[in-house]
Amino acid sequence: MTNHALWSGLALVGALNARVSGSALPLGVGGVSIDTRSLAPGDLFFAINGESRDGHQFVGAAFERGAAAAVIDEAHAAELSGSGRPLYIVKDTQQALERLGAQGRARAAAYVAAITGSVGKTSTKEMAREVLSHFGPTHASAASYNNQWGVPLSLARMPADTRFGVFELGMNHPGEIASLVQLVQPHVAVVTRVAPAHLEHFGSIEAIADAKAEIFGGLIEGGVAILNRDDAVYERLLGAARILGAAHVFTFGKSPEAQARLLSYETIDGAGVVNAEILGLSMQFGVGAPGEHLALNALAVLLVAYVFGVDLDAAAAKLDGFQASKGRGGQEKIALENGEITLIDESYNANPASVRAALTLLADAKPGPRGRRIAVFGDMLELGPQSGEMHADLADDFRRAGVDLLFTAGPQAASAFYAVPDAMRGAHRRTAAELEEPFLSSLRDGDVVMLKGSNAMRMGSLAHRLRANSAANLPQGR
């Protein structure tokens, strides 16, 4: 075992409640993985039975890629033990992953924040990572690892010397966050915003708020809740936080009653400039990525830093290092044959609130002399019976954002397409793949393009196509 090992081979036996098989156990493992595609040499591989595939099929591939050991279940022990490779054999690999995550949380004397919300979870988590990493060893969920696999995996990957931990919690059904937050045991629980998302499973915004409020049930004694004071269901969340044991509540937003209050916001040179009053202190600071929604969530991050004992001015100064990632508002220049466009890639997912937030980015963007604002919009899924109405309601938002051309994909997005003026209609198709040709052929120098839609609509494929095309083979604009 090296000094950099995440877990010692012997410690894993007890943490996993496992019996061992095969060659000698590794001295230590450098990481934990459930996916052979991203597994690094020296990792511990968990054979998780996922939604579409059983990880036991990939144990051999994991060792070929350099896994130090694998965790398998008793049902596959006879089949896989013959290889002689080091194996930890458990009754259930999912439960073993959760046990290891719980051990990872228990051994780290870290200040821990848990973040949920209908929109802004990942960007807020990444802002918190960016800020806190300047003040001590910081560990945060990778990507959007916020479900029954991602949360225990993220905890299992947390080094013992972590000072600050930041974890994202998501849900599709009631009860999911309640179980996840018991693993995380946060000192601080943040709800960024509650908005219509997964209505198909919940039926009302109030039911969504109740599911998000489950996060307060996992707070450690003396824990803090951080809430969006502007949220329509703020009072409901506040009541839940108090009932479920939050010792303190801090708020952020535009409301005069917010303890972290946004006074003004503007975009300058592709970044945000924020004027705020936080706990009575007047502050001006920059956020490295544009968008008022990011500025508001930055206030929540500063409240987290304050609770963790970080100086507010010092924390705010680090927000200018934050950059939005691809699919979540990241902006980039894309070469055309005779110029370039600006791509605002918001393709990761979509609900009405996140679409409106993305449209503020498009509205703030400045096209070139011949350029236009172009929105490419795919269906927002899991919105239930009101889906068509919610899509059509966005027509006014497209107009207010100054959209010159609207391209849409999917049967629900058609409601928005046919609700905008004729001059704004670019093209509508059933899928993103079918939309590719009319969309790409419309582009010209100076355009600003914003992509948005639910994951299943694959709007990100259009971003991939734009990036992959060279200036020589991209269809010429007109």
N, C-alpha and C positions, 0 to 999 in steps of 0.2 A: 504493500500500500504506500503510495506517495503522499506527500503532504497536501496534494491537491485533490485527493480522492474525495468524491462526494459522500460515498458510503463505504465502509469497510465490508469485505465479503462476509465476515463473521457477524457483524451487526445486522446484516440483512436477514440472517436466519431468524433471529428473534423478532425483528420488525415485521417480517412477512408471515410469521408463524408457519414456517416452511420446513419440510424435510429436504435433504439434498441428495443429488444423484450425479454421477459422472465423474469427471476428473476433479482435481483439487479446486476448491473455490478460489476465485480471484482474490488477491490481496485487497483490492478496492475497485469501485466503478467510478467513472468520471462523469456519468450522466445517466438519465433514465429516459427510455423511449418506448412508444407504442406503435411506431411507424418505421419500417425498415428504410423507407425512402429518405428519411432525415436522420437516421441513426448514425452516430459517430463512433469510430473505433473506441473500445473501452466502455461503451454504454451497457446498462442493464436493460434487456428487452422484455417487456411484458406482452404476453400473448393474450390480448383482449378479444373477447367475442363481441365484435361490433355490430352495427345495424345491417351491414351487407356482407361482411367477411369475418371469418374466424382467424385471429392472429396466430393460432397454432399452425396454420398453413405456411407461415413465414418464418418459423423458428430457424430452419436451415439457412434461409436467406440472411437472417440477422447475424448468424455466426460467420457467414461468408463475408459480411460487411465489417466484421471485427468486433461483434458484441462480446463482452467479457463473460456474460452469463445470461440465462433466460429464465423467466418465471412462467411456469406452465401449470395446468390443473391436473388433478389426479386422473381424470378421464382420458388424458392423452399421455400419461406417464409411461405406460408400457410401450406405446408406439414410438416415443421420442427418446427414451432413455438409452437406447442401444447405441447412440452416436458417441457416447463417452464424453460429450460436452458438459460443462458445469450447468446444472439445472437446479432451480429452487421450485419445489413441487408443493402446490397449495390446493386447498379445496376449491377455491373460486378466485380467479385472477383479478376480477374487478374489486372484490372485497380486499384482496391483498394490496392492490394499488391504493385503495382508500386507507388501509392501515399504514402503509408507508408514508402517504401524505400526512396523516395525523402525527406520525412520528417526526416527520420533517418540521411540522409546525411546532411540536412540543419541544424540540431540542434547540430551536433558534430563539434567542432572547431579543426578538425583533419587535419594533412597532409595526403593526399590521393594519392596512386599510383594505376594505372590501368595497367595490364599486358596482352598482347596477343602475338600470334605467332603460327606458325604451329607445333612447338615442344617446349617443355620446359616450357610451361606456369605454370603448377602446381608446378613443382619443384622450379622454380624461385620465385613464390609466397610464397612457404613454406620456402625458404631460407630467403626471406625478412621478413616473420613473425618471424623466429628464431632470426634474427639479431636485428630487431627493438624492439622486446619485451623486450630486456634488457635495453632499453632507455626510456620507457614509455608505458602506456597502449596501446596495439596493438590489432586490430581486423582485421581478414582476412577471405576471403571466405572459407567455409568448403569444403573439398574434391575438386571436379571439378564443383562447383556451378557457372557456367559461362554463362548460357543461359537466356532466357526470364523469367524463374522462379527463377533460382539460384541467379542472380544478385540483383534483388529487395529484395529477401528474405535475402540475406547477408547484404544488407544495412539496412533493417528493424531490423536486429539483432544487429546492431552496438550500443554499449552503448554511452550515451551522453558524457562521459568523455574520450572517445578514443582520444589518441594523434596521433597514426599512423594507417591508414587504408590501406589495400592491397587487391585489387580485381582483379579477373581473368575474362577476357572477351573472349568468344569463338564465333564461327560462322560457319554456313554451307552454307549461302547464302548472297549475297550482301545486305547491309543495316542493318544487325543485330547488328553489333558493333556500328553503328552510333546511334541507339536508346538506346543501353545499356549505352554507355559512357555519354549520356546526363543525365542519372540518377546518375552516379558515380561522374562526374565533378572533374576529378583528377588534382592534381598539376603536376604530372609526368605521362607520358605514355611510356611504355616500349614495344618494339617489339623484342622478343627474336631471332626469325629467321623465314624467309619465305621459305617454301619448298613445294614440290608437296603433297598436301592433299586436298581432296574434289575437285579434278580436274574435276570430273564428273559434278559438279555444276558450275565450273568457266571456264574451258577450257584452261587456261594458268596460268603460274606462275605470270605473270604481273597482271592478274585479281585478283589473291589471294592477291598480295601485295596491290592493291588498296582497297580491302575489309579490310585488316588489318589496312591500313592507316586511315580508318575512326575513329580510336581511337583518332587521334590528333584533331578532330573536337570538342571534348568535353573538351579539356583542359581549365582550368580557365585562366584568363588574367595573363600573365607572366609565363605560364606553360612551362614545359621542356619535350622534347622528348629524349628518349634514344634508340639508334639504334645499330644494329650489323654491324660494319664496314666491316666485311668479307662477308656480304650477297650479293648475286648476284644482288639483286634488291635494293641495298643500295641507289643509286642515285635517284631512283624512290620514295623511302620512304622519303628521305631527302627533295625532292621537295614538296611532299605532306605535310610533317610536316610544312614547311615554309608557304605554301599556306593556310593551315588550322589554322594557328595562333600560332604555337609553338614559344615562344620568344627566347628559347635557345635549342641547340641540343648538347648532349653528345654522344660519341660513345665508343663501347667496341669491342674487338676482338684480333686477332693476327696481324692485319695490323699495320705497323709502324705509320700510321696516326690516329690510335685509341687513344682516350684520356685515356682509361683504357685498357692497352695492356698486353696480356698474353705473357710473355717471355719464360717460360718453365713450364712443368707440368710433374709430375710423381706420380705413385701410390705406397704408402708404407704402408704395414700392413693394407690394405683394406680401406685406406683413401687417399685423394688427398693432394699433396704438390704443392703449386702454387708460382711461382715467377712472379711478375707483376710490371708494372710501371703505376701508376694511378695519373693523373694530375701532372706529374713530380716527384712524390714520389715513390721511389723504395720500394717494399713491398714483404715480404714472409709470407704466411699464410697457414693454413690447412683448408681443407673442409672435413667434417666428412664422406662423401660418395664419392666413387671413380668415375672418369669419366672426361675426358677433357671437354666434353660438359657442365658438371656441373660447372667446374672451370670457363669457359667462362661466364656462366650466373651469377656466383658469382660476376664477375666484374660489371655486370649490377646492381646487388643488392647493391654493394658498391657505385655506382654512385647515386642510389636512396637515400642511407643513407647520402651521402654528400649533396645532394640537400636539404634534410630535416634537415641539421645542425648537423648531428652526426659525431664525429671525425672518420676519416678513419681507423686509427690504432685500435681504440677501436671496431669499427664495424667489421673489418676483424678478430679480435680475437674471435668473437662469431660464425664465420662460422664453426668452428670445432664441434659445437653442432648439426649441420644439419645432419639428417639421411633420406635417401630415403625411401619412403613408399612402401608397398607391391603393386606389379603391376607396379611400376615406378622405378625399379632398385634396390629395396631393396634386400639385400643379407642375406641368412640365411643357417644354417646347418640343413640337413635333415637326420635322422637316417635310415640306412639300417639294414638288418639282420646281416650283417658282416662288418659294418663300417658306413660311412656317405658320403653324397655328399654335394656340395655347390650349392644352388639354387639362380640364379639371376632372379628375377621375374620382367620382363618387359612386362607383359601380358596385361596391361591396354588398349593400343591402338597401332597402327602402321602406319607409312608411310615410304617411302624410307630413309628419313633423320634420323628418330628416330631408324630405324633398324640398320643403320650404326653406330649410336651413341651407341646402345646397344651392337653391336659387338666389340666395343673398350673395353667395360667392360669385355666381355668374353676373348678377346685377352690378357688383362692385368692379368686375373685370373691365378692362379697357381694350376693346378690339383695335386692330390697326386701321389705317385710313380706309381700306376697302373691306375691312372685316365686319363680321356680324356676330351676334350672340346666338349660339345654336344649342338647344337642349335636346338630348337624346334620352328618352324616357321609356322604361319598360314596366310591366305590371308590378304593382305592389300586392303581394300575396298575403293570405291568411287574415283578410280584413272582414270576412263574414258577409252577411246579407247587404250591408251598406257599401260594399266595395265599389260598385259602379258609381254611386253618388260621390264617394270620396275621391275617385279619380277625376270625375267631371269638375268637382269643386276646385281642382288645381288650375283650371283654365285661367282664372283671374290672377293667380300667382305667376303663371307664365307671362301674362301680359304686363303685370307690375314689374317684373324683373327685366323687362325690355327685350324679351326673346324675339329674335327676328325669324328664326326657323325652328319648328318643332318636328322631331322625328319620334315615332312611337312604335313599340313592339308589344304585341299581346292583346287579347280580347278586352281586357279591362282598360288598358291605356287608350284604347280607341275612344272611350268616353271623353277623355281630355282632348284628344286630337280633333274631334268633331265639334268641340265646344269653343275652340279658339277661332279667330278670324281666318278666312280663306287664305289671306296673304301670308299668314304665319305657318301654314301647313307645308311641311317638307314632304314626308311620306309616312305611311303607316303600313306595317307588315305584321304577320303572325308571330315571327320570331326575330331575335337579334341577327341570326344568320341571314335571313331573308332581307333584313334591313341594310345589310352591309353595303351592297352595291349602290343603292340610291343615296345613302348617307355619305359614303366616301367620295362619290363622284360630284357631290355638291360643294366640297370644301375648296376654299381659296385662301390666299395669303391674308393674314391678319385676323382670321376667325378665332373666336373663343368657343370651345366646345365643352359642355358639361354632360357627363354620362351618369344616369341614375336608374336603378331598378332592383327588384329583389334578386337574391343570388340565383334562384332557379331560372331566371330569365337570361342569364349569361350575358349581361350587358358588358361585363368585363372583357368578353371576347373581342369587342370592337376596339377597346383600348389596346389589347394585345396585337391586333391587326395593325393599328396605327403605328405602334412601336416597331413592329417587325418590318413594315414596309420601308424601303429606302426611298430617298428622294427621286431615284431613277424610275421606280416601278409603281409609285403611288399614283392612282388615277388623277389626271390633270383636272384642276378646278375650273370653274367657269365664272 
